[in-house]
Amino acid sequence: MRLKNWKNLLFCILLTSSGGSWCCIRVDAAESANRDIWRSQNLASRQVNYQQLLCQKLEEEAINSLCKQSSESHPLDSQMPLNLAQQTRETTQVPDTTEKSEDTQKQNDRPQLESQPSNLPISPPDSKEQLLNAPEINYSQRLERLIYLLRSPKLPPEFDSDRELGLRVRLRPLEQQPPPPTEQPVFKPIGYLQSRVGYFQTDNIFSSNDIPIEDGLIISGLTLASAYFPLGSKTYLNGSIDGNLIRYINQSQYDYNQVRFNLSIYQQLSQRMYGEITWSDQQLFYANNSDHLDSFKAGDRFLNENSLQLSLGRRDPLTPKLTLDSFYELNVNFADPLSRNRIINSFWVSLNYYLQKPLQVGIDYQVNFSDFTQRDREDQFHRLFGHLNYRISNTTNMNVQAGVSLGSSTEENIDFDGWFFSINYNLQLGGF
């Protein structure tokens, strides 16, 4: 009985020990499995973190490279945000603003070339008036010659007889009076030098439709001209060089200088009508520097225009003091810049009345049609004004004009409407 109990006890002990080891084995296996799972999870988390860090690093490098390229292309925008969408919006907006500012600056830098001194109303030259009006006969000289012929005694016959006395008397001829002194040859100059100064005021100095600007011009200059050299009985050659200084009263940044060369052939068609072919070249230069950087400088030429003109003129006397002048001109211009190339048809009518010999008043109408050849543009220009010409002396005269201008253009920003006033004083310095 005791032996059996001992065997049972031993079996329980063995069983207990084997169960405990088994339990220990199961516990160790569970711990190792948990350790492996933790290690794998830790490794996976490390890989995920590494991938996240790698992605973040790649994204930062990509964004930095984009920012660097954007900063190089837009150096003024160095403080751009890193948000790509915002950066794209700003990148697309900045050049438009710059282009608009540059275009606005260019428009503000250079004035329009629609109102030039060559388009100002002028009175007809004295030389053409002398060619149109034949010189009147000097009645005083003719009367003196006639009186001299009447007072000069007739030569009597060498011998005469007195029939009552039967004497032969020889008459002594009276002493002949000396002939009147011949006129000294008058010096005819081959050219002359003329100076002028004028003032021109208008309420639309740049012919602008958007913002009309009222301003005035002071024009002073010299003309070196040749006389009309006869090439035939009714054909003459003439040339001249003009230099003008044009100064604005308020818009002084646009002051400029003008040089013009002219050469013409004049043909007398009849006592009242003439024709003329003229070649001229005018060049305009800025007188002052621009206020903006990288803009025009003093002395820069902004227009070089060559023109070929064919003109016809006529003068019809209506009364001894009233005349009607009519004038037509076809003008073909070749300019630099090419955008100024154009063909101009002009017609001018002037009704003149001579109050006294040195004083003349009149009313004028002028119309111009311009067709630009290098772009789609056409201009229509009208001018109605009155004038007063006063010849102070043989070498000086003064001209006053006032009126309105009307016109339109296919360009929306061009408008010729406005009023104007001008006064000019001419002085002939001498001939040579």
Summary of the structure (lengths in Angstrom):
residues: 432
radius of gyration: 50.9
end to end distance: 172.4
largest distance: 241.2
contacts: 1087
relative contact order: 0.09
helix: 29%
strand: 41%
